[in-house]
Amino acid sequence: MEATSTYWKPPFYLLEDAVEWWVVTARDVKNVPGRATTDKLDAVWLAKLTERGMLRPSFVPPAEIRRLRDYTRLRADLTCERTRHYSRLEKLLEDALIKVSAVASSLAAKSVRDMLEALIGGERDPKILASLARGRMRAKHDRLVQALAGRFDDHHGELARLLLDQIDTLSAQIGRLTTRTGELIAAIPPAQGIDADGTTGPAAGHGKNAPVLPAVDRLDEVTGIGRGGAQAIIAEIGLHMSVFPTAAHLVSWAKISPQTIQSGTRSRAGHTGKGNPYLRGLLGEAAAAAGKTDTFLGERYRRLVKRRGKLKALVAIARSILVIVWHLLDDPAARYHDLGAGYYASRVDKNRKMRNHVRQLEALGYTVTLTQAA
């Protein structure tokens, strides 16, 4: 069956237990110029291509993973919607000449929420508002006083109340979805851990000597991936890596593998492709988070960004993370061990590096004599 929008889902779901269904990409079956395109002729053409082994089935996860995917994708959509409401709130505060976002790192901070609630309640004194700061934000009292000296009136308060209520509603819904997602994953046998005595189940695998950790815990150990990200990755690629024979197959399916286009003696880099937007977004966030850490992935990002730029470096780190995920899911007993930020430095050939530096200095007209340091 040709994968067209969501029209393939009803017949696939009804008959997936009775027959072996293949959902194929339309790009692979319609790339023939001059061929008539009617539904009947398309069906005949699909049958002929399948008989000749010219088609590959698309990845359709099992029903339990599809249900899990519905929860994680809705959570991602609601999170984006909550971010939009925060943007609207910031725009409203800018209209009221309230520059608190220039002092606080986020409008979601508890200190900022207390200040907004006081503004909505009628408080206008910037010193009193700044005194509501908590923790490290107390050290920014003078800057807060300047940022809160605006023209916040009643209509700003009414609109801010509506936006905050929307944000609270979305946060509650996101929390419910996260809890439900955890329950669904814990109920899937391949995602469960194994205790030292061989016991398995939703609560197994959390002991100190457990040979197999739950799937979410194994992915949570990877730099840049949190528990929410681990849940979403499982929902997008499933738990059975037999669908992807190697890590390269998974990376290629996710469209984050490098592509080379060659014509004669000329070669150029191609686009990676679109791929799964939810999975790409998760891997991009994980790569950005890993790039800021003092770990192997962070050092790899810093080495690549000098030569290839930020975007390509992030794609490269996302690919590395997905390769790690494949190995962790393919072998349940595997654990992630960070190689450390000094991994590359420890593998440098010191003699070769020394000769390169000497050669460069000699090219500048210097005579170099090396003496071993004490």
HUFEN-V927008 format. One record per pair of residues at least 6 apart in sequence whose ideal C-beta (glycine too) atoms are under 7 Angstrom apart, sorted by the first residue. I is the first residue (numbers start at 1). J is the second residue. D is the distance in Angstrom with one decimal. If there is no record, write none. Layout:
i=I j=J d=D
i=I j=J d=D
This chain:
i=1 j=8 d=5.2
i=1 j=12 d=6.9
i=1 j=21 d=6.5
i=1 j=22 d=6.9
i=1 j=23 d=5.5
i=2 j=24 d=6.2
i=2 j=26 d=5.2
i=2 j=29 d=6.1
i=2 j=42 d=6.7
i=2 j=46 d=6.6
i=3 j=23 d=4.9
i=3 j=24 d=6.5
i=3 j=25 d=5.9
i=3 j=26 d=6.3
i=3 j=58 d=5.8
i=4 j=26 d=6.4
i=8 j=23 d=5.6
i=12 j=21 d=5.4
i=12 j=23 d=6.6
i=15 j=21 d=6.6
i=22 j=50 d=6.9
i=22 j=55 d=6.7
i=22 j=57 d=4.0
i=23 j=57 d=6.3
i=23 j=58 d=4.6
i=23 j=60 d=5.7
i=24 j=55 d=4.9
i=24 j=57 d=6.5
i=24 j=58 d=6.2
i=25 j=58 d=6.1
i=28 j=55 d=6.3
i=29 j=45 d=6.7
i=29 j=46 d=6.0
i=29 j=49 d=6.1
i=29 j=55 d=6.8
i=49 j=55 d=5.0
i=59 j=243 d=5.8
i=59 j=253 d=6.4
i=61 j=69 d=6.8
i=61 j=238 d=4.7
i=64 j=188 d=5.7
i=65 j=235 d=6.4
i=65 j=238 d=4.8
i=67 j=184 d=6.7
i=68 j=181 d=6.6
i=68 j=184 d=5.0
i=68 j=185 d=6.6
i=68 j=235 d=4.4
i=69 j=235 d=4.3
i=69 j=236 d=6.6
i=71 j=177 d=5.4
i=71 j=180 d=5.8
i=71 j=181 d=4.8
i=71 j=184 d=6.7
i=72 j=181 d=5.8
i=72 j=231 d=6.0
i=72 j=232 d=4.4
i=72 j=235 d=4.1
i=73 j=278 d=5.8
i=74 j=177 d=6.2
i=75 j=174 d=5.7
i=75 j=177 d=4.2
i=75 j=178 d=6.5
i=75 j=181 d=7.0
i=76 j=232 d=6.8
i=76 j=278 d=6.0
i=78 j=170 d=5.3
i=78 j=173 d=5.7
i=78 j=174 d=5.3
i=79 j=174 d=6.1
i=81 j=170 d=6.1
i=82 j=167 d=5.8
i=82 j=170 d=4.2
i=82 j=171 d=6.6
i=85 j=163 d=5.5
i=85 j=166 d=5.2
i=85 j=167 d=5.1
i=85 j=170 d=7.0
i=86 j=107 d=5.3
i=86 j=108 d=6.9
i=86 j=167 d=6.8
i=88 j=163 d=5.8
i=89 j=107 d=6.0
i=89 j=160 d=6.5
i=89 j=163 d=4.7
i=90 j=101 d=5.3
i=90 j=107 d=6.0
i=92 j=156 d=6.2
i=92 j=159 d=5.6
i=92 j=160 d=6.0
i=92 j=163 d=6.9
i=93 j=100 d=6.5
i=93 j=101 d=6.8
i=96 j=150 d=5.0
i=96 j=151 d=5.7
i=96 j=152 d=4.3
i=96 j=156 d=4.6
i=97 j=150 d=3.4
i=97 j=151 d=5.0
i=98 j=147 d=6.9
i=98 j=148 d=6.2
i=98 j=150 d=4.2
i=98 j=152 d=5.8
i=99 j=147 d=4.2
i=100 j=112 d=5.8
i=100 j=115 d=6.5
i=100 j=147 d=5.0
i=100 j=148 d=6.3
i=101 j=107 d=6.1
i=102 j=147 d=6.0
i=103 j=140 d=5.4
i=103 j=143 d=4.9
i=103 j=144 d=5.6
i=103 j=147 d=5.0
i=104 j=111 d=6.7
i=104 j=112 d=4.9
i=104 j=137 d=6.6
i=110 j=134 d=5.9
i=111 j=132 d=6.4
i=111 j=133 d=4.7
i=111 j=134 d=4.7
i=111 j=137 d=4.8
i=114 j=132 d=4.4
i=115 j=129 d=5.0
i=115 j=132 d=5.3
i=115 j=148 d=6.8
i=116 j=160 d=6.1
i=116 j=164 d=6.7
i=118 j=129 d=5.7
i=118 j=132 d=6.2
i=119 j=129 d=6.9
i=119 j=152 d=5.2
i=119 j=157 d=6.4
i=120 j=157 d=4.3
i=120 j=160 d=5.6
i=120 j=161 d=5.4
i=123 j=129 d=6.1
i=124 j=152 d=6.7
i=126 j=145 d=4.7
i=126 j=148 d=4.0
i=126 j=149 d=4.4
i=127 j=145 d=5.7
i=129 j=148 d=4.6
i=130 j=141 d=5.2
i=130 j=144 d=3.8
i=130 j=145 d=4.7
i=130 j=148 d=6.0
i=133 j=140 d=7.0
i=133 j=141 d=6.7
i=133 j=144 d=6.1
i=178 j=228 d=6.5
i=181 j=231 d=5.0
i=182 j=231 d=6.9
i=185 j=191 d=5.0
i=185 j=216 d=6.0
i=185 j=231 d=6.1
i=185 j=234 d=6.3
i=186 j=192 d=6.9
i=186 j=202 d=4.0
i=187 j=202 d=6.5
i=188 j=239 d=6.7
i=190 j=239 d=4.3
i=190 j=240 d=6.8
i=191 j=214 d=6.1
i=191 j=215 d=4.1
i=191 j=216 d=7.0
i=191 j=234 d=6.8
i=191 j=239 d=5.7
i=192 j=200 d=5.4
i=192 j=201 d=6.0
i=192 j=202 d=6.1
i=192 j=204 d=5.9
i=192 j=205 d=6.6
i=192 j=214 d=6.0
i=193 j=204 d=4.8
i=193 j=205 d=1.3
i=193 j=206 d=6.6
i=193 j=210 d=5.7
i=193 j=212 d=5.1
i=193 j=213 d=5.0
i=193 j=214 d=4.2
i=194 j=200 d=5.0
i=194 j=204 d=5.9
i=194 j=205 d=5.7
i=194 j=210 d=6.4
i=194 j=211 d=5.7
i=194 j=212 d=3.9
i=195 j=204 d=4.8
i=195 j=205 d=6.5
i=195 j=207 d=5.5
i=195 j=210 d=5.5
i=196 j=207 d=6.1
i=196 j=209 d=4.5
i=196 j=210 d=6.1
i=196 j=211 d=6.7
i=205 j=212 d=5.7
i=205 j=213 d=5.0
i=205 j=214 d=4.8
i=211 j=333 d=6.0
i=212 j=332 d=4.8
i=212 j=333 d=5.6
i=215 j=234 d=6.0
i=215 j=239 d=6.1
i=215 j=329 d=6.6
i=216 j=227 d=6.0
i=216 j=230 d=4.6
i=216 j=231 d=6.0
i=216 j=234 d=7.0
i=218 j=328 d=4.8
i=218 j=335 d=6.9
i=219 j=225 d=5.5
i=219 j=230 d=3.6
i=219 j=233 d=6.3
i=219 j=325 d=6.1
i=219 j=328 d=6.1
i=220 j=226 d=6.6
i=220 j=227 d=5.2
i=220 j=230 d=5.0
i=221 j=335 d=6.9
i=221 j=336 d=4.4
i=222 j=321 d=6.3
i=222 j=324 d=5.5
i=222 j=325 d=6.9
i=222 j=336 d=5.1
i=223 j=290 d=4.5
i=223 j=293 d=5.7
i=223 j=295 d=4.8
i=223 j=297 d=4.9
i=223 j=338 d=6.4
i=224 j=286 d=3.7
i=224 j=287 d=6.4
i=224 j=289 d=4.2
i=224 j=290 d=3.4
i=224 j=297 d=6.7
i=224 j=321 d=6.3
i=225 j=286 d=5.0
i=225 j=321 d=6.9
i=229 j=282 d=5.4
i=229 j=285 d=7.0
i=229 j=286 d=5.8
i=232 j=278 d=6.9
i=232 j=282 d=5.3
i=233 j=279 d=7.0
i=233 j=282 d=6.0
i=233 j=325 d=6.1
i=236 j=276 d=5.9
i=236 j=278 d=5.8
i=236 j=279 d=4.4
i=237 j=250 d=6.7
i=237 j=279 d=6.9
i=239 j=329 d=6.1
i=241 j=326 d=5.9
i=241 j=329 d=5.1
i=241 j=330 d=4.1
i=244 j=250 d=4.0
i=244 j=253 d=6.6
i=244 j=326 d=6.7
i=247 j=323 d=4.5
i=247 j=326 d=4.1
i=247 j=327 d=6.6
i=250 j=322 d=6.2
i=250 j=326 d=4.9
i=251 j=257 d=4.6
i=251 j=319 d=5.5
i=251 j=322 d=5.6
i=251 j=323 d=6.5
i=254 j=275 d=5.1
i=254 j=276 d=6.1
i=254 j=279 d=5.6
i=254 j=280 d=6.9
i=254 j=322 d=6.0
i=255 j=272 d=5.1
i=255 j=273 d=3.6
i=255 j=274 d=6.1
i=255 j=275 d=2.9
i=256 j=272 d=5.6
i=256 j=275 d=6.8
i=256 j=280 d=6.8
i=256 j=283 d=6.7
i=256 j=315 d=5.7
i=256 j=318 d=5.4
i=256 j=319 d=4.9
i=256 j=322 d=6.6
i=257 j=272 d=6.7
i=257 j=319 d=6.6
i=259 j=269 d=6.8
i=259 j=270 d=3.8
i=259 j=271 d=6.8
i=259 j=272 d=6.3
i=260 j=267 d=5.7
i=260 j=269 d=6.5
i=260 j=270 d=6.7
i=261 j=268 d=5.4
i=261 j=270 d=4.5
i=272 j=315 d=6.6
i=283 j=318 d=3.8
i=283 j=321 d=5.9
i=283 j=322 d=6.0
i=284 j=314 d=6.2
i=284 j=318 d=5.9
i=286 j=318 d=7.0
i=286 j=321 d=5.4
i=287 j=314 d=4.7
i=287 j=317 d=3.9
i=287 j=318 d=4.3
i=287 j=321 d=6.3
i=288 j=314 d=6.3
i=290 j=297 d=4.1
i=290 j=298 d=5.8
i=290 j=301 d=6.7
i=290 j=317 d=5.8
i=290 j=321 d=6.9
i=291 j=298 d=5.7
i=291 j=301 d=3.7
i=291 j=314 d=7.0
i=291 j=317 d=6.1
i=292 j=298 d=6.5
i=294 j=341 d=5.0
i=295 j=338 d=5.1
i=295 j=341 d=6.0
i=296 j=338 d=5.4
i=296 j=339 d=4.0
i=296 j=340 d=5.9
i=296 j=341 d=6.6
i=296 j=343 d=5.3
i=297 j=317 d=5.8
i=297 j=320 d=6.3
i=298 j=341 d=6.4
i=299 j=341 d=4.4
i=299 j=344 d=6.2
i=300 j=317 d=6.4
i=300 j=320 d=6.8
i=301 j=313 d=5.3
i=301 j=317 d=5.0
i=303 j=344 d=6.6
i=304 j=313 d=3.9
i=304 j=316 d=5.4
i=305 j=313 d=4.1
i=324 j=336 d=6.4
i=327 j=334 d=5.8
i=328 j=334 d=5.4
i=328 j=336 d=6.3
i=358 j=368 d=4.9
i=361 j=368 d=5.1
i=362 j=368 d=6.3
